[in-house]
Structure formats: structure tokens, C-alpha cells
Amino acid sequence: MTLKQLVKIIFSFKKEIPTENNMKTFLIAGLGNIGEKYANTRHNIGFKILDELASKENVSFETEKLGDIAKFRFKGRTFILLKPSTYMNLSGKAVKYWLTKEKVAIENLLVICDDLNLDFGAIRVKGKGSDGGHNGLKDINAVLNTQQYARFRFGVGADFSKGRQVDYVLGEWDKEENKSLPERLDKGCELIKSFGTAGLNNTMNAFNGK
């Protein structure tokens, strides 16, 4: 091996090592479908939580490659909020692009999605796991080639008859759910900031089941 080849290998290795700044940058990907007709549907809870957080932090989303992006800083951390424009079933492409572009470590990724297996408003944070039948997670797992990333599942319940699952998740929140959503959205915003400042384990202990 020549000296030139050795230097090239060392330089490539250094580029892959997360810097201190990279370790303080977090990508929060809220899953959903673009378009006004999906805006208030159960499947779009990821978008809805990020919209609430952006509003609280007085930042706006800008349309960029493969998604809408908003950024804010909190307690020395940079939070990058991503709403993929690829539609739910192709979420992985946007997540991978922004992880790479912003050089975000995989352990600093948090994906927000709806969950039919949890009662409405219930929260479950996990550091890894299968897609659980969720097409957005399924695509992210396939594109990233790993299940080792944090996900924030928001319960939407399963109040539908056999064969009506798609209609249910693509349906809008009912009157009672809309009454409870503001408090649940607040809790979701707190959870995201906790993930970036207190870490995954502390966040799971503080928010799971709350």
C-alpha cells in the first residue's frame, strides 16, 4: 500500500466519525402524507406533532429536497424537523437523505408515527424494533438497512370494523379525539425535546404510558 492510499483511507475514516457538533444534532422525522386532504387524518400524526413543535419554537417549515424542513436550537442542541414529501410508504428515502446531508448519527434519529395497537393518545418510545405493520417504518427499515433507531409511536386506537383499517387511519379525528389532541400534542413536543437533551432511556422512563 502506498502512502497516498493510506492517507486516503485515514481521511475517509475520519469523515465517518461523528464530530461533537454532529452528536448535538437531532433529526426528528414525523411521518405522514402530503396534501390538504390528509392534513387532519390519524395517519398524519407525525406531521401534526412537528407542526405544533415548530409553532411553539416560532420556526417555519421550508420546502426542500424530499421534504419540508424546520430547525431550532434548544439547550445547545440543534433539532431538524422533517416532514417527508415522499408519501408515507416511501419515507425511507427522505430520512436517509437528511441523515446523510446533515451528518446526523443514527442514534440521534427519532421517527414519529401512528400506532393502531395503542389506545388513542397513548405514547410509546422505543430504541429499536420491527415495523409492526406500519408501511412508513417498513420502508425506513429497508432503506436504512437497520431497525436500530428510536421511534415515537402515538396511539390512534383501532375502532374500526374488519377490512376498514385503511379508511380508519386515513380518516379524520372524531370530536372527542379533537378535544384531547392539544394536550397530547403538548406532551409529544416535550418528549421530542427530552429525547435531544435527556437521552433515549430517560425519555422512555418519563413518557412511556403517560
Residue, then its C-alpha position, 0 to 999 in steps of 0.5 A: m500500500t502506498l502512502k497516498q492510499l493510506v492517507k486516503i483511507i485515514f481521511s475517509f475514516k475520519k469523515e465517518i466519525p461523528t464530530e461533537n457538533n454532529m452528536k448535538t444534532f437531532l433529526i426528528a422525522g414525523l411521518g405522514n402524507i402530503g396534501e390538504k386532504y390528509a392534513n387532519t387524518r390519524h395517519n398524519i400524526g407525525f406531521k401534526i406533532l412537528d407542526e405544533l413543535a415548530s409553532k411553539e419554537n416560532v420556526s417555519f417549515e421550508t420546502e426542500k429536497l424530499g421534504d419540508i424542513a424546520k430547525f431550532r436550537f434548544k439547550g445547545r442542541t440543534f433539532i431538524l424537523l422533517k416532514p417527508s414529501t415522499y408519501m408515507n410508504l416511501s419515507g425511507k428515502a427522505v430520512k436517509y437523505w437528511l441523515t446523510k446531508e446533515k451528518v446526523a448519527i443514527e442514534n440521534l434519529l427519532v421517527i414519529c408515527d401512528d400506532l393502531n395497537l395503542d389506545f388513542g393518545a397513548i405514547r410509546v418510545k422505543g430504541k429499536g424494533s420491527d415495523g409492526g405493520h406500519n408501511g412508513l417504518k417498513d420502508i425506513n427499515a429497508v432503506l436504512n438497512t437497520q431497525q436500530y433507531a428510536r421511534f415515537r409511536f402515538g396511539v390512534g386506537a383501532d375502532f374500526s370494523k374488519g377490512r376498514q383499517v385503511d379508511y380508519v387511519l386515513g380518516e379524520w379525528d372524531k370530536e372527542e379525539n379533537k378535544s384531547l389532541p392539544e394536550r397530547l400534542d403538548k406532551g409529544c413536543e416535550l418528549i421530542k425535546s427530552f429525547g435531544t437533551a435527556g437521552l433515549n432511556n430517560t425519555m422512555n422512563a418519563f413518557n412511556g404510558k403517560 
